[in-house]
Amino acid sequence: EVQLLESGGGLVLPGGSLRLSCAASGFTFNNYAMNWVRQAPGKGLDWVSGISFSGGSTYYADSVKGRFTVSRDNSQNTLYLQMNSLRADDTAIYYCAKGGVAVRLLGFDNWGQGTPVTVSS
Amino acid sequence: QSVLTQPPSASGTPGQRVTISCSGSNSNIGTNTGTWYQYLPGTAPKLLIHTNNQRPSGVPDRFSGSKSGTSASLAISGLQSEDEADYFCAAWDDSLNGWVFGGGTKLTVL
């Protein structure tokens, strides 16, 4: 059974930083692309970032480009999202989502339960 | 404003068939495949349809997907009360080099 467990969310001041983690199990982690998707209060789903199975290719939504960095440690079956220069509109539940063999394929076939991030003074 | 356009709401009575549309462009649905998700806020979203019309194992065959040109559709037949949820479409966008979602459709089972 695929399991994705996010951690690292919390309350942070505007301009601050957070690092999210996603521990994966139940599948061969280094065979699949991984993604971060968020849902802001009262809003819909919003793709944030994706990373190829090897970590060699990364993709970002325009809203986070230059501020967020996605990475993965295939030896630890863990996905990360380093979030810098956080703004109020980054407030959301952040979900880790398993992709296909490439970031642009399949979509998101398994999701974690999410970790909340609140950016507020 | 979302790149993919969905109606904000849809409704039906138990047993009915409901269709939700998702309108895109040549850079997303027109070139790539559509996916659909069921979402109850606060829970993990669930993939219902990938590659326009393929259901993952465990998804009831009451759910079906289709694509025509730059639009995708999700149909739910034999509507049940537990189908009341938010539904989102998504596709890879070649111009943005990333995934784009629709704004979501809130389905009410009357």
Boltz contact constraints between the chains, C-beta under 6 A:
constraints:
  - contact:
      token1: [A, 44]
      token2: [B, 103]
      max_distance: 6.0
  - contact:
      token1: [A, 44]
      token2: [B, 104]
      max_distance: 6.0
  - contact:
      token1: [A, 45]
      token2: [B, 88]
      max_distance: 6.0
  - contact:
      token1: [A, 45]
      token2: [B, 101]
      max_distance: 6.0
  - contact:
      token1: [A, 47]
      token2: [B, 99]
      max_distance: 6.0
  - contact:
      token1: [A, 59]
      token2: [B, 97]
      max_distance: 6.0
  - contact:
      token1: [A, 59]
      token2: [B, 98]
      max_distance: 6.0
  - contact:
      token1: [A, 61]
      token2: [B, 98]
      max_distance: 6.0
  - contact:
      token1: [A, 104]
      token2: [B, 92]
      max_distance: 6.0
  - contact:
      token1: [A, 106]
      token2: [B, 50]
      max_distance: 6.0
  - contact:
      token1: [A, 107]
      token2: [B, 35]
      max_distance: 6.0
  - contact:
      token1: [A, 107]
      token2: [B, 50]
      max_distance: 6.0
  - contact:
      token1: [A, 109]
      token2: [B, 47]
      max_distance: 6.0
  - contact:
      token1: [A, 111]
      token2: [B, 44]
      max_distance: 6.0
  - contact:
      token1: [A, 111]
      token2: [B, 45]
      max_distance: 6.0
  - contact:
      token1: [A, 113]
      token2: [B, 44]
      max_distance: 6.0
